[in-house]
Amino acid sequence: MHVLFVTGEYPPMQGGVGAYTRELARALHDLGVRITVLTSQRAAQPNCAEFDGCIRVLPAIERWDWHILRTAPALATELGVDWVHVQYQTAAFAMHPAINFAPWQWRRRGIRTAWTYHDLLPMYLFPKAGRLRTWVTERPAYFATRVITTTEADRQRLSRRGIDAAIIPIGSNIVSRALTPAQRQARRRQRGYSEQDFVLAYFGFLNQSKGVVELLKALHQLITIRPATRLLMIGERVGASDATNYAYVQKVEHLIRKHRLEARVQWTGNEPDDEVAADLNACDVLVLPFLDGASLRRGTLMAGLANGCAIVTTSPQSPLPELVDGRDLLFAPAGDVNGLVAAIRRLADDPALAASLREHARTRSRLFTWPEIARAHLALYE
């Protein structure tokens, strides 16, 4: 079987959809599926290598405009692919609506299209577009041969529109590691932390939905209670797809200066996946205060589970039966700084609970391994 992935981003571009696509491509290859990736010119490697390991990558798209309606099917015909699979998130396609009309066009040409919604956030079209934004966002689901969502909430939303979709959660884009106690202490020393320091960590790009402002306010409160509290900000500050996040970064940096937290907050910047995993293992609590609630679409949450973190995140807006509050992680109300502080203090005061959460996090992460995710995709293709 040969599958052509169409994605707005792909490594070395920074972004969760790109990282997801590469991991899925590799896992499908291990099952005997041939994968080609059509993506942005910004994903071109400096040495112009055409292959990312076993995956053929074609960084050929200069702009995600109406040309994609002809470019992708022409390539699909040339390569003789069995499926064209779009990895969709509107920011990754520069919020241009052309890709949303592709399944309708391609279906008329006899091309089987799979469509993964990484979210159902409506794109910006023009001022006062209103319901048209939702119509454009959901249009591909009516014409794609297979539709996939990464969360139950999105599947239910499409179901209310009479659209059948399969739910396949994402996996961790970060390798799972387990450091020995000595390795963990060495990593903490490398970051400048003592044994007495209580280290919070945040992982991921910064944007309005991530709740980093609330996290900094919580840190400010915690320092008055536990002066040795520190915050490690893991990863790049902004991704490649959404330039609007820069304004939010400036807001975060202003808050750090306002509360004089410069000496308390450390930024790792972009680092290799195994280094990210080491930092996740080294922290005391991973704090992910999503303003829209915890969700299985969050790769950072999956990375925390895979690396056995004691996690504090925010209560999901939709049922999340895979993860149990108090067993696998702790929930706090979204946007509630005092609730966030209370959950973090609970773990600081109860090391046994923190250790239990770490153990259960690794156990639950086995539900979201890439081989299982790939097998679910293969079943849909076949």
FENRAFEN-V287735 format. One record per backbone hydrogen bond with DSSP energy under -1.0 kcal/mol. CO is the residue of the C=O (numbers start at 1). NH is the residue of the N-H. If there is no record, write none. Layout:
# FENRAFEN-V287735
co: [CO,CO]
nh: [NH,NH]
This chain:
# FENRAFEN-V287735
co: [1,2,2,3,4,5,6,10,14,15,16,17,18,19,20,21,22,23,24,25,26,28,29,34,35,36,37,38,39,40,41,45,50,52,55,56,58,58,61,63,65,66,67,67,68,70,71,72,73,74,75,76,76,83,84,85,86,88,89,90,91,93,97,98,99,101,102,103,104,106,107,112,113,113,114,115,116,126,129,130,131,132,133,134,135,138,139,140,140,146,147,148,149,151,152,153,154,155,156,158,158,159,166,180,181,182,183,184,185,186,187,188,189,198,199,199,200,201,202,207,209,211,212,213,214,215,216,217,218,219,222,226,228,230,231,232,233,234,237,242,243,245,246,247,248,249,250,251,252,253,254,255,256,257,261,261,264,266,272,273,274,275,276,277,278,279,285,286,288,290,295,298,299,300,301,302,303,304,305,310,311,312,313,314,320,324,324,324,329,330,332,333,336,337,338,339,340,341,342,343,344,345,350,351,352,353,354,355,356,357,358,359,360,361,363,364,365,369,370,371,372,373,374,375,376,377,378]
nh: [34,82,83,36,85,38,87,13,240,19,20,21,22,23,24,25,26,27,28,29,30,33,32,3,56,5,58,7,61,43,44,48,57,55,52,37,39,60,41,65,68,69,70,71,72,74,75,76,77,78,79,80,81,4,114,6,116,118,92,95,94,96,100,101,102,105,106,107,108,111,110,84,145,146,86,148,88,129,132,133,135,136,137,138,139,141,142,143,144,115,166,117,168,155,156,157,158,159,160,161,163,162,149,184,185,186,187,188,189,190,191,193,192,230,284,285,232,287,234,210,291,215,216,217,218,219,220,221,222,223,226,229,198,200,266,202,268,204,206,245,246,249,250,251,252,253,254,255,256,257,258,259,261,260,264,265,231,233,276,277,278,279,280,281,282,283,201,312,290,293,298,302,303,304,305,306,307,309,308,286,330,288,332,294,323,327,328,329,326,313,315,336,340,341,342,343,344,345,346,347,348,349,354,355,356,357,358,359,360,361,362,363,364,365,366,367,368,373,374,375,376,377,378,379,380,381,382]
